[in-house]
């Protein structure tokens, strides 16, 4: 499901801080109960680093999300985006990436490269902070 960019945000991304701020605003759109679930988004960018889309790929449980490379890359391929950013939240507030987070990032990096898509970043957010894997 594609989601709208917050109205007060520019679609141009200068760096990780920009996308983390935008995605935290998107997380805050959810009520407190729903913020206790793990969300996974893919952000597609054009060659000028302007956001082409933000897609909510899945909503998981409080500590798990099941996502496949097809889920992540299909919209990027159909929109011919050359760059993507992955983002998910950790409802626990712990920013430490899990081994599964690292493995998934590497798997998407490899799959995207085959398609000519550059994975720029994988960001883990909480309601107040973030880390890039």
C-alpha positions as CSV (number, residue, x, y, z in Angstrom):
1,X,0.0,0.0,0.0
2,X,1.5,3.3,-1.0
3,X,1.3,6.1,1.6
4,X,1.4,9.8,1.4
5,X,4.4,11.9,2.3
6,X,3.6,14.2,5.3
7,X,2.4,17.6,4.0
8,X,5.2,19.6,5.7
9,X,8.0,17.4,4.1
10,X,9.9,18.0,0.9
11,X,10.2,15.0,-1.4
12,X,13.9,15.6,-1.9
13,X,16.2,13.5,0.4
14,X,19.6,14.8,1.3
15,X,20.6,12.1,3.7
16,X,19.6,9.5,6.3
17,X,18.4,12.2,8.7
18,X,15.7,13.4,6.2
19,X,14.3,9.9,5.6
20,X,14.4,9.0,9.3
21,X,12.5,12.1,10.2
22,X,9.8,11.5,7.6
23,X,9.4,7.9,8.6
24,X,9.1,8.7,12.3
25,X,6.3,11.1,11.3
26,X,4.6,8.3,9.4
27,X,4.9,6.1,12.5
28,X,3.4,8.8,14.7
29,X,0.4,8.8,12.4
30,X,-0.6,5.5,14.0
31,X,-2.3,5.4,17.3
32,X,-0.3,4.2,20.3
33,X,-1.6,0.7,20.1
34,X,-0.7,0.3,16.5
35,X,2.8,1.7,17.0
36,X,3.4,-1.5,19.1
37,X,3.6,-3.5,15.8
38,X,6.5,-3.7,13.5
39,X,6.0,-1.8,10.2
40,X,8.2,-2.3,7.1
41,X,8.4,0.4,4.4
42,X,10.2,0.7,1.1
43,X,11.0,4.2,-0.2
44,X,11.7,4.5,-3.9
45,X,13.8,7.4,-5.2
46,X,14.6,8.8,-8.6
47,X,18.1,9.6,-9.7
48,X,17.8,13.1,-8.2
49,X,17.0,11.6,-4.8
50,X,13.4,12.7,-4.9
51,X,10.9,10.4,-3.3
52,X,8.8,8.6,-5.9
53,X,6.8,6.5,-3.5
54,X,6.6,5.3,0.1
55,X,5.2,1.8,0.3
56,X,4.0,0.1,3.5
57,X,5.0,-3.4,2.6
58,X,3.9,-5.2,5.8
59,X,2.7,-4.8,9.3
60,X,4.0,-7.5,11.6
61,X,3.8,-8.4,15.3
62,X,5.5,-6.7,18.2
63,X,8.9,-8.1,17.3
64,X,8.7,-9.8,13.9
65,X,7.9,-9.0,10.3
66,X,7.9,-11.4,7.4
67,X,9.0,-9.8,4.1
68,X,10.3,-11.2,0.9
69,X,12.5,-9.7,-1.8
70,X,9.6,-9.7,-4.2
71,X,7.5,-7.7,-1.7
72,X,10.3,-5.1,-1.4
73,X,11.3,-4.8,-5.0
74,X,8.2,-5.2,-7.1
75,X,7.0,-1.5,-6.9
76,X,10.6,-0.2,-7.5
77,X,10.7,-2.3,-10.6
78,X,7.3,-1.3,-11.9
79,X,8.1,2.4,-11.3
80,X,11.6,2.0,-12.7
81,X,13.2,3.5,-9.5
82,X,17.0,3.2,-9.5
83,X,17.4,3.7,-5.8
84,X,15.5,2.4,-2.7
85,X,15.7,2.8,1.1
86,X,14.4,0.2,3.5
87,X,12.9,1.3,6.8
88,X,11.3,-0.6,9.7
89,X,10.5,0.2,13.3
90,X,11.4,-1.6,16.5
91,X,8.4,-1.2,18.9
92,X,10.6,-2.3,21.8
93,X,12.6,1.0,21.5
94,X,15.8,-1.1,21.1
95,X,17.7,0.2,18.0
96,X,20.1,-2.7,17.9
97,X,19.7,-4.5,14.5
98,X,19.2,-8.3,14.9
99,X,21.1,-10.9,12.9
100,X,18.0,-11.3,10.9
101,X,18.0,-7.6,10.1
102,X,21.6,-7.8,8.8
103,X,20.9,-11.0,6.8
104,X,17.8,-9.5,5.2
105,X,19.6,-6.3,4.3
106,X,22.3,-8.2,2.6
107,X,19.8,-10.4,0.7
108,X,17.9,-7.3,-0.6
109,X,21.2,-5.6,-1.5
110,X,22.1,-8.6,-3.7
111,X,18.6,-9.0,-5.2
112,X,18.4,-5.2,-6.0
113,X,21.8,-5.2,-7.5
114,X,20.8,-7.9,-10.0
115,X,17.9,-5.6,-11.0
116,X,20.1,-2.5,-11.3
117,X,18.6,-1.0,-8.2
118,X,20.9,0.6,-5.6
119,X,20.0,0.0,-1.9
120,X,21.0,3.2,-0.3
121,X,20.1,2.4,3.3
122,X,18.2,0.3,5.7
123,X,17.0,2.4,8.6
124,X,15.6,1.1,11.9
125,X,13.4,3.7,13.7
126,X,11.8,4.1,17.1
127,X,9.4,6.9,18.0
128,X,12.3,9.1,18.9
129,X,15.5,7.8,17.4
130,X,17.0,5.8,14.5
131,X,20.0,3.9,13.3
132,X,21.2,2.9,9.8
133,X,22.3,-0.6,9.3
